Amino acid sequence: MREEGMTPGPPEHGPSPTIWPLGFAVGIAVALVGLIVDPMVIASIGAVIAIVFGFLWARDATSEMRRAAPTVTAEVREATPAEAAAMPEAKPAPEKMQRSRFLEGATLGLGGIIGGLVTLPVAGFALLPSFLGQKGHKVDMGPVDAYPIGKWFISTFTVDPSEGEVSRRTAFVRNNGAVGNNVPSFTIISNRCAHLGCPVQANGPTGAILGEKNVTEHTVNGAILLRPVVPAGFGCPCHGGQYDTEGNRTAGPPVRALDRYSFEIDNGHLVLLSTFSVSHVVGVGAQAKIYKYKLSGPGQHVDGPEQWFYPLEPPHH
């Protein structure tokens, strides 16, 4: 029975419900799915969502802990000398953390630890191999003498014989002659379209039409097929992308020039090294000025503000 004259205090409420835990769970789910579907884009988006909602959840859950305690002034009267002498000196009671706050903070911390233990190893095994342990490949394309100065060849080769046909590539090769201190110059253009990666073809006659025979060079990388060609440029049969003989885009949807191969001359042999991307080329042949960038995927800009909107690319060789 309630005593007359007593005013009931305000009811105690637990923390109000929020959407932060749900958003955090959605972010973790998206990140885990992204590790399978698209580690670079979807997993990154999921990680950002989880971090944002996790921060908001933690901030909301600890708001009471960070809030300053209100100052309450009690109604007092002056004690008489006798009362003051009889009363012991008052000591402030130690502040105690509410049990509900402690449990909520402990649950949040434990959930973060468990999420990290589950997510980090999976993310590490899924992402790190793309960035670590990448070995460079060298492709022996045969003797320099197999490439007469000024002539184009469609060259088909195997990057890594141990991988078989999956590493077969095609490039357009032209010997530009010597420059400077008798240094050989080659133009070596990849046939991967800068739009969506379709195989680009030479716009011009090849082989028997020219009255010339195909040549096969045998090297440590296997058989290298060289087909003579007189290109007026290069074209993509998939979506109509067109390029000039230096690989510059002239029409269609590609966003940049064709990729190129680095090369070196080793004991009189032409050796292909890693590929790199090109925004555009000014000039022709040995006198060309190549605007070179690290290798990017098809459809990606390599210069200008557009390049900032693409995910981080793992190293390629």
N, C-alpha and C positions, 0 to 999 in steps of 0.2 A: 504494500500500500504506500502511495506517495504521500509524504507529509505536506500539509497545507503550507502555502507561502513559499515553497521552493520552486525556482524556475529551472526547467530542464535546459541543459546546455545544448549547443549545436551538435547534431549527429556527426560522428567521425566517418570520413570517407577515405577509401583507398585511392591510389593513383588513378586518374582518369584514363580510359582506354585511348590508345593512339594507333596510327597506321605504321609507325616506324618498324616494329618487329616484322610486320607483314612485308614491307618493302625490303628489309634486310634479307628475309628468307627468299623473296623473289630474286634478289640480286645474286645470292649464292646459287640458286637453281639455274639461273641464266648463265652464270660463269661455268658451272659444271657441264651444262649442255654445250656451251661454246667450246669447251676443250675438245669436244668430239667433232662438232660441226665446223667451226671456224675459230681456231685458237687466237688469231690475231685481232679479230673484230668483235665477234659476239662475246668471247670470254672477257675481253677488255671492257666491253659495255657492262656486263654483269658485275665485274669487279668494281667498277665505278659506282654502280647502283648500290651494291652492298656496302661500300665504304661510306657513301653519303648517308644512307638510311641508318647504318650502324652508328655513325657520329651523332645524328639527330636523336636516335634512341638513347644513346649514352648520356647525351646532354639533358634530355628530358627526364631520364631516370635519376640523375644526380642533381636535379634542380633544387630539391629540398635540402640536400647536403650543402650546396653552395650558397643557399639563401641565408642572410644574416637573421639571427633570432630577434623577434620584436622585443622592444624594451617596455616593460610593464611597471608602472609605479604604483605600489600598494598604498592604501590609506594608512597613515601612521599618526600616532600621538606621542608626545613627549613622555618618557617614563619618569616616574618619581625617583628621587635618589635611592630610596630603599629597593625599588624594583630593579634599577640599573645595577646595584651592587649584587643583587641575588641572581641576575641572569648571566649565564656563561657567554663568552664571546662567540658570536655566530660565525660559522665557516660556510663558504659557498659549497653547495652540493655539486659533485662532479657531473658534467653533462654526459648523458648516455645516448647512444644511437638507437633509434627505434628498431625493433626487430624486423619490421617489414622492410625498412630501408636497407638494412644489412643483407637480408635474403635477396632482395631485388638486385643490389649491386653484385653480390656473389654469383647469382644466376647469370647476370649479364657477362661478368668476367669469365665464368666457366664456359658459357656458350661461345665467347670469342676465341678462347683457347682451343676448344673442340673444333670450331670451324677452321681455325688456322692449321691444326694438326691434320684435318681431313683434306683441306684445299691445297696447301702448299706442296706436299709431295706429289699430288696428281698434276698440279700446274708445272712443277719442276720437270717431271718425266715427260710431259707433253710438249713443253716449250723449249727447254734447254738444249735438247739434241739438235734443234734447228739452228742454234747459234754457236754450239760448241762442236768440235771435232770435224769441222768441214775441211776437207783436203782439196787443194788446188789440183787441177788436171793440166797436163801438157799433151798436146796432140801433134805428133810428127806428121806433117803434111807432105813429106817428100822433099827432094832437092829443089833448091831455088831455080835451077836450070829447067825444071819441068814447067815453069811459068814464064813464057816469053813476055818481054816488056810490052805493056799496052794492051794485052789480051785479057779478056774476062774468062773465068771458068766457074761452072757450077760444081762445087766440090762437096761430095758426100763422104762422111767419115764417122768413125765410132769414137766417142770421147773416152769411154772406159770399156775395154774389151771384156773385162770380168762381168760387166752388167749386160752384155749382149746387145740385142737390137733396140732395147729401150733407151740406150744412150746414143743412138744414131742421130746425127745432125747434118744440116746442109748450110753452106755459106757461099757467098759470091766473092770470088778472089780475083784481084787484078794486081799485077806487078807494075808499080809506078816508076821503076828504075831507081837509080841511086841519087841521093841528095846529100848536100853538105860534104863531109869527109868520106865520100864513097859509101854512105850508109844506105842499105836497101830500104825502099819504101813500098809498102803494100796497103791496098784498100781491101779489108776483109769485113763484109757486111753479113749479118745474120739474116736468115730468111723468116724469122719470127715477126709477124706483123705487129706494129705498135698499137693496134686497136684492141684485138682480142686474142692475138697469138696464132692466127691461122698461118699456114705456110705460104709465103710470098713467092711468086714466080717471076722469072725474067721476061720482060716484054721484048722478045726478039727471037731470031732463028738460032737453033742449036745444032751441034753434031753434024749428022749426015746432010742436013739442008745446007750447011756451009761448005760441005765437001771436006770436012775434017773429022778425024776419028777421035773417039773417046780414049782417054788414057787412064790406066790403072797403075798407081804406085803402091808398092808393098812396103810398109813400115812396121815399127813396133806396135802401132795401133791397128794393124790389120790393113786391109785393102782400102786405098783412097781413090775414089772414082772422080776423074776430072773430065767434065764435059764442056767443050768450047761453046761460047755463046757471044752474041753481039746484042747487048740489051740497049733499048732506047729508054729504059727505066725499069721499074719493078712494080708489079701489081698484085693485089690480094684478090683471089677469086671469091672470097666469102662475102665481103661487104663493100667491095669497090675501092679500097684504099689504094692510092697511087703514090709512087715515089720516083724521084729522078735517079740518075746513075750514082749520085753520092749518098743516096738514102734519104734525102729530104722529102718530107711530105709535100705533095703537089695537089692532091684532091682526096675527097672522101673523109671518113670519120677518124683516122689516126690522130693522136694528140701530139706526136713528136716524130723525129726521124727514126729510121731503123737502127737497132742496136749494132754494135761492132765488136770485133775480137781484138784484144791485144795480141802481140806476137813478138817473137825474137828469132834471130838467126843463130842456129847452133850447128857447127861443123858443116856449113853449107846447106843445111836443111831449114825449111820454114816450119816453125813450131808455134802452134796456137796456144794462147794463154786464156785468161778469164775474159768474159764478155763484160761490156759496159754500155750504158745507155747514152744517147746523144739527143740534145734538144734540136740542134740544126748544124749544118756544115756550110762554111763560106769558102768558096774556091773549089778547085778540082785537083784530084790526084795528090801528088807529093806536096803541092803548094796549098792544100786545103787546110783551113783552120777549123778544128773539130771542137765543139762545145761539149765536153765530156762530163758525165755524171756517173755515180755508182749505179749498178744495174737495178732497174725498177721493173715492176710487172707490167704487162700489156694494159693500156688504157690509163696509165698513171702519168701525170705531168711531172717533169723533173725540174722545172724552173717556174718562177712566178709564185704568187700566193697560193695557187691551187695545190702545190706540192705539200702544204702543211696539213691537208685534210686526209692524207693516206696513212695507214698503219705502218708501224716499223717493219721493215723487210729483213728477214734473216739473210746472212751472207750467201752469195751464190758464186759458183766457179764454172 
